[in-house]
């Protein structure tokens, strides 16, 4: 978490346009990643990320510091992508929600935890590319940014309880894709050790 964002925000509001480059540099990678999760195409994600930063710059005086600046930026990025998707009316990816129990979803998390960090990240990224935009976006905040339900709620304009429900549905979809990707035997061996640990 960056504590001196406000210093740069104040400089920008006082007429120092160059200070904005620092904020862009600080958040451009994640904003692009989130845009890519939503838009699914690299060029469109780049355009959406640029649009988001233009909007952030123009409405910087509206940022009141009630949430973290990063949360506010991600919310602008999220809304920018939603607007573009509605405008394009592109056919969304669909993934069925299998009736996994909470235990089974946790088991998949457990299996992921056992995979080496780099491979785990790549596995999740590959699976997220197959999910609908909003699920992909939520899970990026959950797995990679490790944001709280409250922070995610501020970004997508939902109450924490609603985020929890949506996140669980998204994780069920991820579980569906993940089961196809991970070796079933590997998952079953984790399920066995997981069950044994909680007997």
Helices and strands as residue ranges (DSSP letters): H 5-13, H 19-39, H 42-58, G 60-62, H 69-88, H 102-114, H 117-128, H 133-143, H 149-156, H 160-181, H 184-197
